[in-house]
Amino acid sequence: MPIGKMKWYDAERGFGFVSNPGDEDVYVGKQVLPEGVTELHPGQRIEFDFASGRRGPQALRVKVLDKPRKPQHRYSPDELNSMIADLVSLLEARVQPDLRAGRFPERKSGHQVAEILRAVAKELDT
């Protein structure tokens, strides 16, 4: 049985994908999770059997090898508060003026702001 790391798993939708060494990623549905396991976490190692399905390889049996890692906050609440205040200032100075003028921000600027937004969102979601 191959051993792979979970790429992602959405407990609400009931599926995710695990990396398959040397081959394409494998679909993991909630119906193949061991008893008592309701979700898998990114980076968690699992052992699995799989077979080809209509849409690609699908896991048939799963054995969880690692306990899920509890996500850790990277920043203290004070640091995060400061980051959010800076983010609000950045949005007001670089994004809103362009939008108010009826155009989108330049691609490079928009990409940079989006990366910062994703980082803050990830920290809040942890």
DSSP file with accessible surface (Angstrom, degrees, kcal/mol):
  #  RESIDUE AA STRUCTURE BP1 BP2  ACC     N-H-->O    O-->H-N    N-H-->O    O-->H-N    TCO  KAPPA ALPHA  PHI   PSI    X-CA   Y-CA   Z-CA
    1    1 A M              0   0  106      0, 0.0    48,-0.2     0, 0.0     2,-0.0   0.000 360.0 360.0 360.0 131.6    0.0    0.0    0.0
    2    2 A P        -     0   0   38      0, 0.0    46,-2.2     0, 0.0     2,-0.5  -0.322 360.0-140.0 -71.2 156.3    1.4    3.4   -0.9
    3    3 A I  E     +A   47   0A  73     44,-0.2     2,-0.3    42,-0.0    44,-0.2  -0.973  30.3 165.3-116.5 129.8    2.0    6.1    1.7
    4    4 A G  E     -A   46   0A   5     42,-2.5    42,-2.7    -2,-0.5     2,-0.4  -0.884  34.1-113.8-138.2 170.0    1.1    9.7    0.8
    5    5 A K  E     -A   45   0A 109     -2,-0.3    14,-2.7    40,-0.2    40,-0.2  -0.894  36.6-109.3-107.7 138.6    0.6   13.1    2.3
    6    6 A M  E     -B   18   0A   4     38,-2.5    37,-2.9    -2,-0.4    12,-0.3  -0.427  25.0-169.6 -64.6 128.8   -2.8   14.8    2.3
    7    7 A K  E     -     0   0A 107     10,-2.9     2,-0.3     1,-0.4    11,-0.2   0.882  69.2 -30.2 -82.5 -49.2   -2.8   17.8   -0.1
    8    8 A W  E     -B   17   0A 101      9,-1.4     9,-2.0    33,-0.1    -1,-0.4  -0.970  53.0-165.0-162.6 158.2   -6.2   19.0    1.1
    9    9 A Y  E     -B   16   0A  21     -2,-0.3     2,-0.7     7,-0.2     7,-0.3  -0.944   9.1-155.1-150.3 129.0   -9.5   17.7    2.5
   10   10 A D  E  >> -B   15   0A  51      5,-2.8     4,-1.8    -2,-0.3     5,-1.3  -0.909   4.4-168.2-107.9 106.7  -12.8   19.5    2.8
   11   11 A A  T  45S+     0   0   45     -2,-0.7    -1,-0.2     1,-0.2     5,-0.0   0.843  86.3  55.7 -65.0 -33.5  -14.9   18.0    5.6
   12   12 A E  T  45S+     0   0  187      1,-0.2    -1,-0.2     2,-0.1    -2,-0.0   0.906 116.0  36.2 -65.6 -41.2  -18.0   19.9    4.6
   13   13 A R  T  45S-     0   0  161      2,-0.2    -1,-0.2    -3,-0.1    -2,-0.2   0.644 108.2-128.6 -86.8 -17.6  -17.9   18.5    1.0
   14   14 A G  T  <5 +     0   0    5     -4,-1.8    16,-2.4     1,-0.2     2,-0.3   0.781  69.5  75.6  80.4  28.9  -16.6   15.1    2.2
   15   15 A F  E   < +BC  10  29A  39     -5,-1.3    -5,-2.8    14,-0.2     2,-0.3  -0.988  40.0 159.1-160.0 168.8  -13.5   14.6    0.0
   16   16 A G  E     -BC   9  28A   0     12,-1.7    12,-3.0    -2,-0.3     2,-0.4  -0.921  33.9 -96.5-168.5-167.8   -9.9   15.6   -0.7
   17   17 A F  E     -BC   8  27A  62     -9,-2.0   -10,-2.9    -2,-0.3    -9,-1.4  -0.985  19.8-159.7-135.3 142.3   -6.7   14.5   -2.4
   18   18 A V  E     -BC   6  26A   0      8,-2.4     8,-2.7    -2,-0.4   -12,-0.2  -0.904  29.5-110.2-116.9 143.9   -3.6   12.7   -1.3
   19   19 A S  E     -     0   0A  36    -14,-2.7     6,-0.1    -2,-0.4     5,-0.1  -0.500  25.2-153.4 -70.9 144.6   -0.3   12.7   -3.1
   20   20 A N  E >   - C   0  23A  12      3,-0.5     3,-2.6    -2,-0.2   -16,-0.1  -0.954  24.8-117.4-121.3 107.9    0.7    9.4   -4.6
   21   21 A P  T 3  S-     0   0   87      0, 0.0     3,-0.1     0, 0.0   -17,-0.0  -0.190  95.1  -0.4 -51.4 122.3    4.5    9.0   -4.9
   22   22 A G  T 3  S+     0   0   92      1,-0.2     2,-0.3     0, 0.0    -3,-0.0   0.553 127.4  62.4  78.9   7.6    5.4    8.7   -8.6
   23   23 A D  E <  S-C   20   0A  96     -3,-2.6    -3,-0.5     1,-0.0    -1,-0.2  -0.862  93.6 -63.7-149.0-176.9    1.9    9.0   -9.9
   24   24 A E  E     -     0   0A 118     -2,-0.3    -1,-0.0     1,-0.1    32,-0.0  -0.311  65.0 -83.0 -76.1 160.0   -1.1   11.4  -10.0
   25   25 A D  E     -     0   0A  58     -6,-0.1     2,-0.4     1,-0.1    -6,-0.2  -0.191  44.3-128.5 -60.9 153.0   -3.0   12.5   -6.9
   26   26 A V  E     -C   18   0A   0     -8,-2.7    -8,-2.4    -3,-0.1     2,-0.2  -0.897  13.1-123.3-112.7 133.1   -5.6   10.2   -5.5
   27   27 A Y  E     -Cd  17  58A  68     30,-2.4    32,-3.2    -2,-0.4     2,-0.5  -0.522  23.5-163.3 -70.8 134.2   -9.2   11.1   -4.6
   28   28 A V  E     -C   16   0A   0    -12,-3.0   -12,-1.7    -2,-0.2     2,-0.2  -0.963   5.6-166.9-124.3 112.4  -10.2   10.4   -1.0
   29   29 A G  E >   -C   15   0A   1     -2,-0.5     3,-1.7    30,-0.3     4,-0.3  -0.627  33.0-114.4 -95.2 158.1  -13.9   10.4   -0.2
   30   30 A K  G >  S+     0   0  139    -16,-2.4     3,-1.4     1,-0.3   -15,-0.1   0.786 109.7  70.8 -62.9 -24.9  -15.4   10.4    3.3
   31   31 A Q  G 3  S+     0   0  136    -17,-0.3    -1,-0.3     1,-0.3   -16,-0.1   0.702  97.8  49.7 -67.6 -16.3  -16.8    6.9    2.8
   32   32 A V  G <  S+     0   0   24     -3,-1.7    30,-0.8    29,-0.1    -1,-0.3   0.433  83.2 113.9-102.5   2.0  -13.3    5.4    2.9
   33   33 A L  S <  S-     0   0   21     -3,-1.4     3,-0.1    -4,-0.3    30,-0.1  -0.431  76.2-101.7 -71.2 146.1  -12.2    7.1    6.1
   34   34 A P    >   -     0   0   41      0, 0.0     3,-2.1     0, 0.0    -1,-0.1  -0.233  52.7 -77.2 -62.5 158.1  -11.5    4.8    9.1
   35   35 A E  T 3  S+     0   0  201      1,-0.3     3,-0.1    -3,-0.1    -3,-0.0  -0.277 120.2  20.0 -58.2 132.5  -14.2    4.6   11.8
   36   36 A G  T 3  S+     0   0   78      1,-0.2     2,-0.6    -3,-0.1    -1,-0.3   0.280  96.4 111.5  90.6 -11.0  -14.1    7.6   14.1
   37   37 A V    <   +     0   0   47     -3,-2.1    -1,-0.2     1,-0.1     3,-0.1  -0.863  33.4 169.5 -98.3 124.1  -12.2    9.8   11.6
   38   38 A T        +     0   0  112     -2,-0.6     2,-0.3     1,-0.3    -1,-0.1   0.600  63.3   9.8-108.2 -18.6  -14.2   12.7   10.2
   39   39 A E        -     0   0   79    -25,-0.0     2,-0.3     2,-0.0    -1,-0.3  -0.992  58.4-138.8-157.0 160.9  -11.5   14.7    8.4
   40   40 A L        -     0   0    1     -2,-0.3   -31,-0.1    -3,-0.1   -29,-0.1  -0.855  20.9-137.5-118.7 157.2   -7.9   14.7    7.3
   41   41 A H    >   -     0   0   55     -2,-0.3     3,-2.2   -33,-0.1   -35,-0.3  -0.883  29.7 -90.9-120.0 147.8   -5.5   17.5    7.4
   42   42 A P  T 3  S+     0   0   90      0, 0.0    27,-0.2     0, 0.0   -35,-0.2  -0.262 113.8  19.4 -54.6 134.4   -2.9   18.9    4.9
   43   43 A G  T 3  S+     0   0   18    -37,-2.9     2,-0.2     1,-0.3   -36,-0.1   0.242  89.2 135.3  88.2 -12.2    0.5   17.2    5.5
   44   44 A Q    <   -     0   0   10     -3,-2.2   -38,-2.5   -38,-0.1     2,-0.4  -0.500  53.9-129.0 -71.4 132.3   -1.0   14.3    7.4
   45   45 A R  E     +A    5   0A  93    -40,-0.2    20,-2.2    -2,-0.2    21,-1.3  -0.686  31.3 176.1 -87.0 135.9    0.4   10.9    6.2
   46   46 A I  E     -AE   4  64A   0    -42,-2.7   -42,-2.5    -2,-0.4     2,-0.4  -0.960  26.1-138.1-134.8 153.6   -1.9    8.1    5.3
   47   47 A E  E     +AE   3  63A  47     16,-3.1    16,-3.1    -2,-0.3     2,-0.3  -0.914  36.8 171.4-106.2 138.4   -1.5    4.6    3.9
   48   48 A F  E     - E   0  62A   0    -46,-2.2     2,-0.4    -2,-0.4    14,-0.2  -0.992  34.7-140.6-151.2 152.2   -4.1    3.8    1.2
   49   49 A D  E     - E   0  61A  34     12,-1.8    11,-3.4    -2,-0.3    12,-1.0  -0.866  33.3-177.7-102.3 148.3   -5.2    1.3   -1.5
   50   50 A F  E     - E   0  59A  69     -2,-0.4     2,-0.3     9,-0.3     9,-0.2  -0.967  17.3-166.6-147.1 163.0   -6.6    2.7   -4.7
   51   51 A A  E     - E   0  58A  41      7,-2.2     7,-2.9    -2,-0.3     2,-0.3  -0.959  38.2 -90.0-142.4 159.5   -8.1    1.8   -8.0
   52   52 A S  E     - E   0  57A 114     -2,-0.3     2,-0.2     5,-0.2    -2,-0.0  -0.551  46.0-175.8 -73.3 134.4   -8.7    3.7  -11.2
   53   53 A G  E >   - E   0  56A  31      3,-1.7     3,-1.1    -2,-0.3    -1,-0.0  -0.578  44.8 -86.5-116.5-175.7  -12.1    5.3  -11.4
   54   54 A R  T 3  S+     0   0  238      1,-0.3    -2,-0.0    -2,-0.2    -1,-0.0   0.853 129.8  34.2 -61.8 -33.7  -14.0    7.2  -14.1
   55   55 A R  T 3  S-     0   0  227      1,-0.4    -1,-0.3     0, 0.0    -3,-0.0   0.225 130.2 -72.9-108.1  13.1  -12.3   10.5  -13.1
   56   56 A G  E <  S- E   0  53A  17     -3,-1.1    -3,-1.7     2,-0.0    -1,-0.4  -0.719  83.3 -14.1 125.3-174.8   -8.9    9.1  -12.0
   57   57 A P  E     - E   0  52A  11      0, 0.0   -30,-2.4     0, 0.0     2,-0.4  -0.342  58.9-167.6 -66.2 140.1   -7.5    7.1   -9.1
   58   58 A Q  E     -dE  27  51A  72     -7,-2.9    -7,-2.2   -32,-0.2   -30,-0.2  -0.989  23.3-114.4-130.6 138.4   -9.7    6.8   -6.0
   59   59 A A  E     - E   0  50A   7    -32,-3.2   -30,-0.3    -2,-0.4    -9,-0.3  -0.450  25.3-177.7 -69.8 139.4   -8.8    5.5   -2.6
   60   60 A L  E    S+     0   0A 100    -11,-3.4     2,-0.3     1,-0.4   -10,-0.2   0.736  72.2  13.6-103.7 -39.2  -10.5    2.3   -1.5
   61   61 A R  E     - E   0  49A 153    -12,-1.0   -12,-1.8     2,-0.0    -1,-0.4  -0.993  67.3-161.8-138.2 146.3   -9.1    2.0    2.0
   62   62 A V  E     - E   0  48A  15    -30,-0.8     2,-0.4    -2,-0.3   -14,-0.2  -0.991   7.6-171.7-133.2 136.3   -7.3    4.5    4.2
   63   63 A K  E     - E   0  47A 118    -16,-3.1   -16,-3.1    -2,-0.4     2,-0.4  -0.994  23.9-135.6-125.4 121.6   -5.1    4.0    7.3
   64   64 A V  E     + E   0  46A  44     -2,-0.4   -18,-0.2   -18,-0.2     3,-0.1  -0.650  23.6 177.7 -80.0 125.5   -4.1    7.2    9.1
   65   65 A L        +     0   0   57    -20,-2.2     2,-0.4    -2,-0.4   -19,-0.2   0.732  62.8  47.6 -98.4 -29.4   -0.4    7.2   10.1
   66   66 A D  S    S-     0   0   41    -21,-1.3    -1,-0.1     3,-0.0     3,-0.1  -0.917  79.7-121.9-115.5 143.6   -0.1   10.6   11.7
   67   67 A K        -     0   0  188     -2,-0.4   -22,-0.1     1,-0.1    -2,-0.0  -0.523  50.0 -91.8 -71.9 147.3   -2.2   12.4   14.3
   68   68 A P        -     0   0   69      0, 0.0     2,-0.4     0, 0.0    -1,-0.1  -0.368  39.2-123.5 -63.7 138.8   -3.4   15.7   12.9
   69   69 A R        -     0   0  163    -27,-0.2   -25,-0.1    -3,-0.1     3,-0.0  -0.713  21.4-124.1 -81.9 132.1   -1.2   18.6   13.6
   70   70 A K        -     0   0  172     -2,-0.4    56,-0.0     1,-0.1    -1,-0.0  -0.621  33.2-111.8 -75.3 125.6   -2.9   21.4   15.5
   71   71 A P        -     0   0   86      0, 0.0     2,-0.4     0, 0.0    -1,-0.1  -0.317  31.7-145.9 -59.7 139.3   -2.4   24.6   13.4
   72   72 A Q        -     0   0  151     -3,-0.0     2,-0.3    54,-0.0    54,-0.0  -0.881  13.4-119.3-108.0 140.1   -0.2   27.1   15.2
   73   73 A H        -     0   0  115     -2,-0.4    50,-0.1     1,-0.1     3,-0.0  -0.580  16.3-158.8 -73.4 137.1   -0.6   30.8   15.0
   74   74 A R  S    S+     0   0  192     -2,-0.3     2,-0.3     1,-0.1    -1,-0.1   0.708  73.6  44.9 -86.4 -24.2    2.5   32.5   13.5
   75   75 A Y  S    S-     0   0   75     48,-0.1    -1,-0.1     4,-0.0    -2,-0.0  -0.921  82.1-117.3-124.8 149.7    1.8   35.9   14.9
   76   76 A S     >  -     0   0   50     -2,-0.3     4,-2.7     1,-0.1     5,-0.2  -0.363  38.5-105.7 -73.5 161.0    0.7   37.2   18.3
   77   77 A P  H  > S+     0   0  114      0, 0.0     4,-2.5     0, 0.0     5,-0.2   0.887 123.1  52.8 -56.4 -37.2   -2.7   39.0   18.5
   78   78 A D  H  > S+     0   0  124      2,-0.2     4,-2.0     1,-0.2     5,-0.1   0.920 110.3  46.7 -64.9 -43.3   -0.8   42.3   18.8
   79   79 A E  H  > S+     0   0   99      2,-0.2     4,-2.4     1,-0.2    -1,-0.2   0.909 113.0  49.4 -64.4 -42.0    1.3   41.6   15.7
   80   80 A L  H  X S+     0   0   22     -4,-2.7     4,-2.5     2,-0.2     5,-0.2   0.903 108.2  53.6 -65.6 -39.2   -1.8   40.6   13.8
   81   81 A N  H  X S+     0   0  107     -4,-2.5     4,-2.2    -5,-0.2    -1,-0.2   0.927 110.1  47.7 -59.4 -44.1   -3.6   43.7   14.9
   82   82 A S  H  X S+     0   0   62     -4,-2.0     4,-2.4     1,-0.2    -2,-0.2   0.907 110.7  51.7 -64.0 -41.9   -0.7   45.8   13.6
   83   83 A M  H  X S+     0   0   51     -4,-2.4     4,-2.4     1,-0.2    -2,-0.2   0.911 110.2  48.6 -61.8 -41.8   -0.7   43.9   10.3
   84   84 A I  H  X S+     0   0   58     -4,-2.5     4,-2.6     2,-0.2    -1,-0.2   0.907 109.5  51.8 -68.2 -39.4   -4.5   44.4    9.8
   85   85 A A  H  X S+     0   0   52     -4,-2.2     4,-2.1     1,-0.2    -1,-0.2   0.932 112.2  46.7 -61.5 -43.0   -4.1   48.2   10.5
   86   86 A D  H  X S+     0   0  105     -4,-2.4     4,-2.5     1,-0.2    -2,-0.2   0.885 110.9  53.2 -64.9 -37.7   -1.3   48.4    7.9
   87   87 A L  H  X S+     0   0   14     -4,-2.4     4,-2.8     2,-0.2    -2,-0.2   0.918 107.0  50.6 -64.4 -42.9   -3.5   46.4    5.5
   88   88 A V  H  X S+     0   0   65     -4,-2.6     4,-2.5     1,-0.2    -1,-0.2   0.936 111.3  48.8 -61.0 -44.0   -6.4   48.7    5.8
   89   89 A S  H  X S+     0   0   70     -4,-2.1     4,-2.2     1,-0.2    -2,-0.2   0.916 111.2  50.5 -61.3 -42.3   -4.1   51.7    5.2
   90   90 A L  H  X>S+     0   0   37     -4,-2.5     4,-2.9     2,-0.2     5,-0.6   0.918 110.8  48.4 -62.5 -44.1   -2.7   49.9    2.1
   91   91 A L  I  X>S+     0   0   53     -4,-2.8     5,-2.7     1,-0.2     4,-1.3   0.918 113.2  47.7 -62.6 -42.7   -6.2   49.2    0.7
   92   92 A E  I  <5S+     0   0  111     -4,-2.5    -1,-0.2    -5,-0.2    -2,-0.2   0.865 119.7  38.4 -67.1 -34.9   -7.2   52.8    1.3
   93   93 A A  I  <5S+     0   0   71     -4,-2.2    -2,-0.2    -5,-0.2    -1,-0.2   0.841 130.7  20.6 -86.4 -35.1   -4.1   54.2   -0.4
   94   94 A R  I  <5S+     0   0  103     -4,-2.9     4,-0.2    -5,-0.2    -3,-0.2   0.708 128.9  31.4-111.6 -24.5   -3.5   51.9   -3.3
   95   95 A V  I  X<S+     0   0   22     -4,-1.3     4,-2.1    -5,-0.6     3,-0.3   0.860 111.0  53.6-103.7 -50.1   -6.7   50.0   -4.1
   96   96 A Q  H  ><S+     0   0   85     -5,-2.7     4,-3.1     1,-0.2     5,-0.2   0.878 103.2  56.9 -59.7 -40.6   -9.6   52.2   -3.4
   97   97 A P  H  > S+     0   0   53      0, 0.0     4,-1.6     0, 0.0    -1,-0.2   0.923 110.1  45.5 -59.2 -41.2   -8.5   55.2   -5.5
   98   98 A D  H  4>S+     0   0   34     -3,-0.3     5,-2.4    -4,-0.2    -2,-0.2   0.924 114.8  47.4 -65.1 -44.3   -8.3   53.1   -8.6
   99   99 A L  H ><5S+     0   0   86     -4,-2.1     3,-1.7     1,-0.2    -1,-0.2   0.908 109.8  53.1 -64.2 -39.9  -11.6   51.5   -7.9
  100  100 A R  H 3<5S+     0   0  182     -4,-3.1    -1,-0.2     1,-0.3    -2,-0.2   0.843 105.9  54.9 -62.6 -31.8  -13.2   54.9   -7.2
  101  101 A A  T 3<5S-     0   0   60     -4,-1.6    -1,-0.3    -5,-0.2    -2,-0.2   0.383 124.6-104.1 -83.7   2.9  -11.9   56.0  -10.6
  102  102 A G  T < 5S+     0   0   71     -3,-1.7     2,-0.3     1,-0.3    -3,-0.2   0.708  87.1  96.0  87.0  20.4  -13.6   53.1  -12.3
  103  103 A R  S   <S-     0   0  141     -5,-2.4    -1,-0.3    -6,-0.1    -2,-0.2  -0.950  71.7-110.7-138.7 160.7  -10.6   50.9  -13.0
  104  104 A F        -     0   0  177     -2,-0.3     3,-0.1     1,-0.1    -9,-0.0  -0.551  44.3 -96.1 -84.2 155.7   -8.9   47.9  -11.3
  105  105 A P        -     0   0   27      0, 0.0    -1,-0.1     0, 0.0   -10,-0.1  -0.222  55.8 -78.3 -64.2 161.3   -5.5   48.3   -9.8
  106  106 A E     >  -     0   0  151      1,-0.1     4,-3.1    -3,-0.1     5,-0.3  -0.255  44.8-112.9 -58.1 151.6   -2.4   47.4  -11.8
  107  107 A R  H  > S+     0   0  231      1,-0.2     4,-2.5     2,-0.2     5,-0.2   0.900 114.5  48.0 -57.5 -45.8   -1.8   43.6  -12.0
  108  108 A K  H  > S+     0   0  152      1,-0.2     4,-2.1     2,-0.2    -1,-0.2   0.938 115.1  45.0 -63.6 -45.5    1.4   43.7  -10.0
  109  109 A S  H  > S+     0   0   15      1,-0.2     4,-2.3     2,-0.2     5,-0.2   0.925 113.5  50.1 -64.4 -45.1   -0.1   45.8   -7.3
  110  110 A G  H  X S+     0   0   26     -4,-3.1     4,-2.4     1,-0.2    -1,-0.2   0.893 109.6  51.6 -60.8 -39.9   -3.3   43.8   -7.1
  111  111 A H  H  X S+     0   0  110     -4,-2.5     4,-2.2    -5,-0.3    -1,-0.2   0.916 109.5  49.4 -64.6 -42.9   -1.3   40.6   -6.9
  112  112 A Q  H  X S+     0   0   80     -4,-2.1     4,-1.8     2,-0.2    -2,-0.2   0.925 112.6  46.8 -63.2 -44.5    0.8   41.9   -4.0
  113  113 A V  H  X S+     0   0    6     -4,-2.3     4,-2.7     1,-0.2    -1,-0.2   0.916 110.6  53.4 -64.7 -40.7   -2.3   43.1   -2.0
  114  114 A A  H  X S+     0   0   27     -4,-2.4     4,-2.5     1,-0.2    -1,-0.2   0.898 106.5  52.6 -62.4 -39.1   -4.0   39.7   -2.7
  115  115 A E  H  X S+     0   0   96     -4,-2.2     4,-2.1     2,-0.2    -1,-0.2   0.914 110.4  47.6 -62.9 -41.7   -1.0   37.8   -1.3
  116  116 A I  H  X S+     0   0   71     -4,-1.8     4,-2.4     2,-0.2     5,-0.2   0.928 110.9  51.5 -65.7 -42.5   -1.2   39.9    1.9
  117  117 A L  H  X S+     0   0   75     -4,-2.7     4,-2.7     1,-0.2    -2,-0.2   0.912 109.6  50.2 -60.1 -42.3   -4.9   39.4    2.2
  118  118 A R  H  X S+     0   0  136     -4,-2.5     4,-2.6     2,-0.2    -1,-0.2   0.908 109.6  50.8 -62.5 -42.4   -4.4   35.6    1.8
  119  119 A A  H  X S+     0   0   52     -4,-2.1     4,-2.0     2,-0.2    -2,-0.2   0.930 113.2  44.9 -63.2 -44.2   -1.7   35.6    4.6
  120  120 A V  H  X S+     0   0   10     -4,-2.4     4,-2.5     2,-0.2     5,-0.2   0.934 113.5  50.5 -66.3 -42.7   -4.0   37.5    7.0
  121  121 A A  H  X S+     0   0   54     -4,-2.7     4,-2.0    -5,-0.2    -2,-0.2   0.912 109.6  50.8 -61.6 -41.9   -7.0   35.3    6.2
  122  122 A K  H  X S+     0   0  158     -4,-2.6     4,-0.9     1,-0.2    -1,-0.2   0.910 110.6  49.2 -62.9 -41.2   -5.0   32.1    6.7
  123  123 A E  H >< S+     0   0    9     -4,-2.0     3,-0.6     1,-0.2    -2,-0.2   0.906 112.2  47.6 -65.8 -40.5   -3.8   33.4   10.1
  124  124 A L  H 3< S+     0   0  107     -4,-2.5    -1,-0.2     1,-0.2    -2,-0.2   0.832 110.9  52.8 -68.5 -30.5   -7.3   34.3   11.1
  125  125 A D  H 3<        0   0  143     -4,-2.0    -1,-0.2    -5,-0.2    -2,-0.2   0.632 360.0 360.0 -80.8 -14.1   -8.6   30.9   10.0
  126  126 A T    <<        0   0   56     -4,-0.9   -53,-0.1    -3,-0.6   -56,-0.0  -0.358 360.0 360.0 -73.2 360.0   -6.0   29.0   12.0
